[in-house]
Amino acid sequence: MSFDIYYLSLRHGEPLRFPLLRLEQLFGPYIEARAPSDWDLRFPDGGYSHVFVHEEETEQIFNLAIERPAAAPELWEALYTLMRERPSMLYWPGGSAVADHAYLTELGDGIATGSCAVVGSVAELLKWVGTTA
């Protein structure tokens, strides 16, 4: 895909940090190269994504950016898993998505507006991205 997507975890407008270790668990098998603030991911189908990880000194994060996300199912399954685990959203030019309707208000006033969809599966997420990007 030729655009960037962003993951943001908030509770009532404030960053909702989680351990970097969780991201490493989800993406670890696919990390091809790693620097302090970005990772190169290579997937079994040959797909590639560059991920900007906004680490803090506490090894806690609340957001990340994926440059030109690969079509690899492993990427989207990992992102959807993150979306289900905490109040968070994925957003991109033209749209956004949450994995639970309750997150629409829990994220904070005005955060998830416009073309934000509640998606119940990876397939629904991919369909929504394809429709709005």
Contact map, one row per residue, 1 for C-alpha under 8 A:
1110000000000000000000000000000000000000000000000000000000000000000111100000000000000000000000000000000000000000000000000000000000000
1111000000000000000000000000000000000000000000000000000000000000000110000000000000000000000000000000000000000000000000000000000000000
1111100000000000000000000000000000000000000000000000000000000000001110000000000000000000000110000000000000000000000000000000000000000
0111110000000000000000000000000000000000000000000000000000000000111110000000000000000000000110000000000000000000000000000000000000000
0011111000000000000000000000000000000000000000000000000000000000111110000000000000000000011110000000000000000000000000000000000000000
0001111100000000000000000000000000000000000000000000000000000011110000000000000000000000011100000000000000000000000000000000000000000
0000111110000000000000000000000000000000000000000000000000000111100000000000000000000001111000000000000000000000000000000000000000000
0000011111000000000000000000000000000000000000000000000000000111000000000000000000000001110000000000000000000000000000000000000000000
0000001111100011100000000000000000000000000000000000000000000110000000000000000000000111100000000000000000100000000000000000000000000
0000000111111111100000000000000000000000000000000000000000000100000000000000000000000011000000000000000001110000000000000000000000000
0000000011111111000000000000000000000000000000000000000000000000000000000000000000000010000000000000000001110000000000000000000000000
0000000001111100000000000000000000000000000000000000000000000000000000000000000000000000000000000000000011111000000000000000000000000
0000000001111110000000000000000000000000000000000000000000000000000000000000000000000000000000000000000000111010000000000000000000000
0000000001111111000000000000000000000000000000000000000000000000000000000000000000000000000000000000000000010000000000000000000000000
0000000011101111100000000000000000000000000000000000000000000100000000000000000000000000000000000000000000000000000000000000000000000
0000000011100111110000000000000000000000000000000000000000000100000000000000000000000010000000000000000000000000000000000000000000000
0000000011000011111000000000000000000000000000000000000000011100000000000000000000000000000000000000000000000000000000000000000000000
0000000000000001111101000000000000000000000000000000000000011100000000000000000000000000000000000000000000000000000000000000000000000
0000000000000000111111100000000000000000000000000000000000111000000000000000000000000000000000000000000000000000000000000000000000000
0000000000000000011111110000000000000000000000000000001000111000000000000000000000000000000000000000000000000000000000000000000000000
0000000000000000001111111000000000000000000000000000000000100000000000000000000000000000000000000000000000000000000000000000000000000
0000000000000000011111111100000000000000000000000000000000000000000000000000000000000000000000000000000000000000000000000000000000000
0000000000000000001111111111000000000000000000000000000000000000000000000000000000000000000000000000000000000000000000000000000000000
0000000000000000000111111111000000000000000000000000000000000000000000000000000000000000000000000000000000000000000000000000000000000
0000000000000000000011111111000000000000000000000000000000000000000000000000000000000000000000000000000000000000000000000000000000000
0000000000000000000001111111100000000000000000000000000000000000000000000000010000000000000000000000000000000000000000000000000000000
0000000000000000000000111111111000000000100000000000000000000000000000000010010000000000000000000000000000000000000000000000000000000
0000000000000000000000111111111000000000000000000000000000000000000000000000000000000000000000000000000000000000000000000000000000000
0000000000000000000000000111111000000000000000000000000000000000000000000000000000000000000000000000000000000000000000000000000000000
0000000000000000000000000011111100000000111000000000000000000000000000000000000000000000000000000000000000000000000000000000000000000
0000000000000000000000000011111111000011110000000000000000000000000000000000000000000000000000000000000000000000000000000000000000000
0000000000000000000000000000011111000011110000000000000000000000000000000000000000000000000000000000000000000000000000000000000000000
0000000000000000000000000000001111100011100000000000000000000000000000000000000000000000000000000000000000000000000000000000000000000
0000000000000000000000000000001111110111000000000000000000000000000000000000000000000000000000000000000000000000000000000000000000000
0000000000000000000000000000000011111110000000000000000000000000000000000000000000000000000000000000000000000000000000000000000000000
0000000000000000000000000000000001111100000000000000101000000000000000000000000000000000000000000000000000000000000000000000000000000
0000000000000000000000000000000000111110000000000001111000000000000000000000000000000000000000000000000000000000000000000000000000000
0000000000000000000000000000000001111111000000000111100000000000000000000000000000000000000000000000000000000000000000000000000000000
0000000000000000000000000000001111101111100000000111100000000000000000000000000000000000000000000000000000000000000000000000000000000
0000000000000000000000000000001111000111110000011110000000000000000000000000000000000000000000000000000000000000000000000000000000000
0000000000000000000000000010011110000011111000011110000000000000000000000000000000000000000000000000000000000000000000000000000000000
0000000000000000000000000000011100000001111101111000000000000000000000000000000000000000000000000000000000000000000000000000000000000
0000000000000000000000000000010000000000111111110000000000000000000000010110000000000000000000000000000000000000000000000000000000000
0000000000000000000000000000000000000000011111100000000000000000000000010000000000000000000000000000000000000000000000000000000000000
0000000000000000000000000000000000000000001111100000000000000000000000010000000000000000000000000000000000000000000000000000000000000
0000000000000000000000000000000000000000011111110000000000000000000000000000000000000000000000000000000000000000000000000000000000000
0000000000000000000000000000000000000000011111111000000000000000000001110000000000000000000000000000000000000000000000000000000000000
0000000000000000000000000000000000000001111001111100000000000000000011000000000000000000000000000000000000000000000000000000000000000
0000000000000000000000000000000000000001110000111110000000000000011111000000000000000000000000000000000000000000000000000000000000000
0000000000000000000000000000000000000111100000011111000000000000011110000000000000000000000000000000000000000000000000000000000000000
0000000000000000000000000000000000000111100000001111100000000001111000000000000000000000000000000000000000000000000000000000000000000
0000000000000000000000000000000000001110000000000111110000000001111000000000000000000000000000000000000000000000000000000000000000000
0000000000000000000000000000000000011110000000000011111000001011100000000000000000000000000000000000000000000000000000000000000000000
0000000000000000000000000000000000001000000000000001111100001111000000000000000000000000000000000000000000000000000000000000000000000
0000000000000000000100000000000000011000000000000000111111111000000000000000000000000000000000000000000000000000000000000000000000000
0000000000000000000000000000000000000000000000000000011111111000000000000000000000000000000000000000000000000000000000000000000000000
0000000000000000000000000000000000000000000000000000001111110000000000000000000000000000000000000000000000000000000000000000000000000
0000000000000000000000000000000000000000000000000000001111110000000000000000000000000000000000000000000000000000000000000000000000000
0000000000000000001110000000000000000000000000000000001111111000000000000000000000000000000000000000000000000000000000000000000000000
0000000000000000111100000000000000000000000000000000001111111100000000000000000000000000000000000000000000000000000000000000000000000
0000000000000000111100000000000000000000000000000000111100111111000000000000000000000000000000000000000000000000000000000000000000000
0000001111000011110000000000000000000000000000000000010000011111000000000000000000000000000000000000000000000000000000000000000000000
0000011110000000000000000000000000000000000000000000110000001111100000000000000000000000000000000000000000000000000000000000000000000
0000011100000000000000000000000000000000000000000011110000001111110000000000000000000000000000000000000000000000000000000000000000000
0001111000000000000000000000000000000000000000000011100000000011111000000000000000000000000000000000000000000000000000000000000000000
0001110000000000000000000000000000000000000000001111000000000001111110000000000000000000000000000000000000000000000000000000000000000
0011100000000000000000000000000000000000000000001111000000000000111110000000000000000000000000000000000000000000000000000000000000000
1111100000000000000000000000000000000000000000001100000000000000011111000000000000000000000000000000000000000000000000000000000000000
1111100000000000000000000000000000000000000000011100000000000000011111100010000000000000000000000000000000000000000000000000000000000
1000000000000000000000000000000000000000000000111000000000000000000111110010000000000000000000000000000000000000000000000000000000000
1000000000000000000000000000000000000000000000100000000000000000000011111011000000000000000000000000000000000000000000000000000000000
0000000000000000000000000000000000000000001110100000000000000000000001111111000000000000000000000000000000000000000000000000000000000
0000000000000000000000000000000000000000000000000000000000000000000000111111100000000000000000000000000000000000000000000000000000000
0000000000000000000000000000000000000000001000000000000000000000000000011111110000000000000000000000000000000000000000000000000000000
0000000000000000000000000010000000000000001000000000000000000000000011111111111000000000000000000000000000000000000000000000000000000
0000000000000000000000000000000000000000000000000000000000000000000000111111111100000000000000000000000000000000000000000100010000000
0000000000000000000000000000000000000000000000000000000000000000000000001111111110000000000000000000000000000000000000000100000000000
0000000000000000000000000110000000000000000000000000000000000000000000000111111111000000000000000000000000000000000000000000000000000
0000000000000000000000000000000000000000000000000000000000000000000000000011111111100000000000000000000000000000000000000000000000000
0000000000000000000000000000000000000000000000000000000000000000000000000001111111110000000000000010000000000000000000001100100000000
0000000000000000000000000000000000000000000000000000000000000000000000000000111111111000000000000000000000000000000000000000000000000
0000000000000000000000000000000000000000000000000000000000000000000000000000011111111101000000000000000000000000000000000000000000000
0000000000000000000000000000000000000000000000000000000000000000000000000000001111111111110000000110000000000000000000000000000000000
0000000000000000000000000000000000000000000000000000000000000000000000000000000111111111000000000011000000000000000000000000000000000
0000000000000000000000000000000000000000000000000000000000000000000000000000000011111110000000000000000000000000000000000000000000000
0000000010000000000000000000000000000000000000000000000000000000000000000000000001111111000000000000000000000000000000000000000000000
0000000011100001000000000000000000000000000000000000000000000000000000000000000000111111100000000000001001100000000000000000000000000
0000001111000000000000000000000000000000000000000000000000000000000000000000000001110111110000000110001000100000000000000000000000000
0000001110000000000000000000000000000000000000000000000000000000000000000000000000100011111000011110000000000001000000000000000000000
0000111100000000000000000000000000000000000000000000000000000000000000000000000000100001111100011100000000000000000000000000000000000
0000111000000000000000000000000000000000000000000000000000000000000000000000000000000000111110111000000000000000000000000000000000000
0011110000000000000000000000000000000000000000000000000000000000000000000000000000000000011111110000000000000000000000000000000000001
0011100000000000000000000000000000000000000000000000000000000000000000000000000000000000001111100000000000000000000000000000000000001
0000000000000000000000000000000000000000000000000000000000000000000000000000000000000000000111110000000000000000001000000000000000011
0000000000000000000000000000000000000000000000000000000000000000000000000000000000000000001111111000000000000000011100000000000010011
0000000000000000000000000000000000000000000000000000000000000000000000000000000000000000111101111100000000000001001110000000000010000
0000000000000000000000000000000000000000000000000000000000000000000000000000000000000000111000111110000000000000000111100000100100000
0000000000000000000000000000000000000000000000000000000000000000000000000000000000100001110000011111101100000000000111100000000000000
0000000000000000000000000000000000000000000000000000000000000000000000000000000100110001100000001111101000000000000001111000000000000
0000000000000000000000000000000000000000000000000000000000000000000000000000000000010000000000000111111100000000000001110000000000000
0000000000000000000000000000000000000000000000000000000000000000000000000000000000000000000000000111111100000000000001000000000000000
0000000000000000000000000000000000000000000000000000000000000000000000000000000000000000000000000001111111000000000000000000000000000
0000000000000000000000000000000000000000000000000000000000000000000000000000000000000011000000000111111111100000000000000000000000000
0000000000000000000000000000000000000000000000000000000000000000000000000000000000000000000000000101111111110011000000000000000000000
0000000000010000000000000000000000000000000000000000000000000000000000000000000000000000000000000000011111111000000000000000000000000
0000000001110000000000000000000000000000000000000000000000000000000000000000000000000010000000000000011111110000000000000000000000000
0000000011111000000000000000000000000000000000000000000000000000000000000000000000000011000000000000001111111011000000000000000000000
0000000001111100000000000000000000000000000000000000000000000000000000000000000000000000000000000000000111111111000000000000000000000
0000000000011000000000000000000000000000000000000000000000000000000000000000000000000000000000000000000010111111000000000000000000000
0000000000000000000000000000000000000000000000000000000000000000000000000000000000000000000000000000000000011111100000000000000000000
0000000000001000000000000000000000000000000000000000000000000000000000000000000000000000000000000000000100111111100000000000000000000
0000000000000000000000000000000000000000000000000000000000000000000000000000000000000000100000010000000100111111110100000000000000000
0000000000000000000000000000000000000000000000000000000000000000000000000000000000000000000000000000000000000111111100000000000000000
0000000000000000000000000000000000000000000000000000000000000000000000000000000000000000000000100000000000000001111100000000000000000
0000000000000000000000000000000000000000000000000000000000000000000000000000000000000000000001110000000000000000111110000000000000000
0000000000000000000000000000000000000000000000000000000000000000000000000000000000000000000000111100000000000001111111000000000000000
0000000000000000000000000000000000000000000000000000000000000000000000000000000000000000000000011100000000000000001111100000000100000
0000000000000000000000000000000000000000000000000000000000000000000000000000000000000000000000001111100000000000000111110000000000000
0000000000000000000000000000000000000000000000000000000000000000000000000000000000000000000000001111000000000000000011111101100000000
0000000000000000000000000000000000000000000000000000000000000000000000000000000000000000000000000011000000000000000001111101100000000
0000000000000000000000000000000000000000000000000000000000000000000000000000000100000000000000000010000000000000000000111111100000000
0000000000000000000000000000000000000000000000000000000000000000000000000001100100000000000000000000000000000000000000111111110000000
0000000000000000000000000000000000000000000000000000000000000000000000000000000000000000000000000000000000000000000000001111111000000
0000000000000000000000000000000000000000000000000000000000000000000000000000000000000000000000000000000000000000000000111111111100000
0000000000000000000000000000000000000000000000000000000000000000000000000000000100000000000000001000000000000000000000111111111110000
0000000000000000000000000000000000000000000000000000000000000000000000000001000000000000000000000000000000000000000000000111111111000
0000000000000000000000000000000000000000000000000000000000000000000000000000000000000000000000000000000000000000000000000011111111100
0000000000000000000000000000000000000000000000000000000000000000000000000000000000000000000000001000000000000000000010000001111111110
0000000000000000000000000000000000000000000000000000000000000000000000000000000000000000000000110000000000000000000000000000111111111
0000000000000000000000000000000000000000000000000000000000000000000000000000000000000000000000000000000000000000000000000000011111111
0000000000000000000000000000000000000000000000000000000000000000000000000000000000000000000000000000000000000000000000000000001111111
0000000000000000000000000000000000000000000000000000000000000000000000000000000000000000000001100000000000000000000000000000000111111
0000000000000000000000000000000000000000000000000000000000000000000000000000000000000000000111100000000000000000000000000000000011111
